[in-house]
Amino acid sequence: MSAVSPASEPCASRESPWQIFLMFLRLGLTSFGGPVAHLGYFRQEFVQRRRWLGEAAYAELVALCQFLPGPASSKVGIVLGVSRAGLPGALCAWLGFTLPSALALALLALGIGSGVPPGVLKGLQIVAVAVVALALWGMARSLCRGALRIAIALLAAWLVLRWPGLSGQLLVMLLAALVGGVLITPAARTEVDALAPWGSRRLGALLLAVAALLLLVLPWLSALWPHTWLRLFDAFYRIGALVFGGGHVVLPLLQSQVVESGWISDPLFMTGYASAQAVPGPLFSVAAFIGAAIDGWPGSLICLLAIFLPGFLLVIGVLPFWQTLRQRRRIQAALAGVNAAVVGVLAAALYQPLGTSSVTGPTELLAVLLALVMLRSGRVPPWALVLLGAALGGWLL
């Protein structure tokens, strides 16, 4: 079965953009559990139920989206949308999946301001540590098989802790791609029903050029005209363009950009991050919370669009070239190295700033372990655990 509509017939969709929006809106309202769980929901809906593409093609799509910066689950949805209804389908897929969480988080930020009760904040922080720890465990088991990949993850964690921020993470990912490309032996490749490229290479090159140009020009423009909106767009675009792995890996970069710059306080930032665990949809929607806390509805919209835009441009821009790139074994090996480094970056984020600011004694450590056990059992959904943590957090003070 063909994975997607042929590249030569981008308009021959079997669904309208409105239908795409409704499908992803339903997923955006029900997809709890983080990026790994989101990919599972997508597999059930579009591989097993709707049969838009086969298992092997879906696995390849996920690998491609993990390799590119930005939230992996959102990029998978964008590709599925563009393959069925062109660029309007891609926009509708992103909007449907993102709207519920973004709206909920923006309303929360506008409602609570900075007056977060200390007990509620402590409970939310404890839950956030448990959620990130569980994500780290799952990713390590699947992406760090073998001594070399474990070594890449450990080195990545050390480098990110030694040189935090955007430059440190970019260096880690580049080194991991180089080491993986040279030293990792990819598994023997079997022919699969490939993901057919959408659009022309000219269009793809144009979108990739726009993504790179914005990354270069926005810092210069924000320095020349230091308006709050332009500075926000620049900061969140750079985060979206330089975060590999998505999900919880965005935490240290967001924290360094918005807290250290004085835009919002660290307690308010941690409240937004923890609250993002309680809503369905992509974790990158926390940008809506941060933007609303900084500058109301305009700030929320600017931060949300800016953080998702790089991934949108990059994944659609790469699609016309993917059919050729996927055949190269060194690309597969570099991807394996980057995936191992993502585990290390996540481990660093778990330690600093999340763990060191949230777990300051044996009581907090015990609370994290209990939350982790409840999450691991699968019987307590993340949103319920967040509410429980917020309600009982005062006991930890």
Steps between C-alpha positions, in 0.01 A plus 500: 500500500632842414617697799371834381358668196746506209721802474370570153143530629518718809142620456344155461417471870246261643413736786425868512700733725193528722490123543870500582437771761223301667709180510792673667277707727365176642855376551596834653220461754581140597878449454639504852836362605771690312661473156563125510136437585390743227687297240317193629165674457596601145599142419166367622305762306686524169682167465266251660159665465515719189791319327646817353846338507667176606691419817845529340420831329363638826814396690710672234289816527547505878878460457509790254305725737724404793804599293369850428468772766162560660224287654503158334130418545390835355729454199357152439152651501610776261639245253183293518294812440704620203493155345119490500399862438810701407618803695147582627486146637834548676380823661171342607677195646728722707219733609264218598763317705639812668193715563352325809822501705608847387164654585483331839853605596454859384180532702677353802785751473261792468302378799772423751747782434792455738303417813562124508464347847837351605344162583337470158828591332694240699250226408513591131879496505508155657269363232710663226811320630317165490365558149843592362663203677250260345553653155877469547474132592284415200720689255822352642371146458415551134772744385810403703556136417867412508808645669569761230154658517509498881836679483357760260208562738730538803734734314203706378369536856841612627547754220153652544552536875842653440381737224126560547292692249441498126865490395581205725207294376576577136862392551385176662269413211762576237759286679250218547414503129870489408586222745192300404565541130856371537479236773144364511416213267134533402284193485469325167239684300200327354291652228186660635206688358676835498353831601438668168627859482250784476562802281794597283864528599485869412225553756689293755818700448305824535347395833838384634656830391224696678557298819875571491454867409266562793749337736772737380300821456269501803776560761626795295149646462417459869824679592427779253134541607475357854121482513362240740312313228801480270726388785250230597468376143880488464554312828228241444589450133861424598382254764274324250781491243768361729318252726550141390273233645222738594288439807682534830831584333368853443491564877858626560498725194165655587613552857823671397321727252198617696612476864860617477389789277253608769184458290333274759595357839632149545199391713259619230705325231497172694126536554446533126725205424333278758152611387589401144515139627131520597367593157497290183693595188862605440718612789628788284161661563653621827614791281140623508514509882833684506395750234172574676683551831736748331264699277146362505330362191738662246801354680335159517431492126848629407685248718282212383545574129872567537588178681312277252595683179854357457383140523217573256734654241772238543291185481303613194819632341683169547220281365584546129858385571424216741459228240869538410635567849331196654710264290829618653625286785710782646182707542347212695813473716508876569133482599580225751773719653266799530231285664751379762607858568135601552491255793804669651350847461183381669701350787678832546166683508371253760795581725531874436284701540205272564640260757724737695222758542224251586660219703672654799455224759384143568132598512507641148700200376243260645219701339675482161541122533132455589394716205730302274350170617148629436593620151683176423199291600291661228201517732535870581489736198747791505225763527359330812844478658561871434174591671589272792845655527356852499250407772750324730807712431458703817591194708850507351580848636 
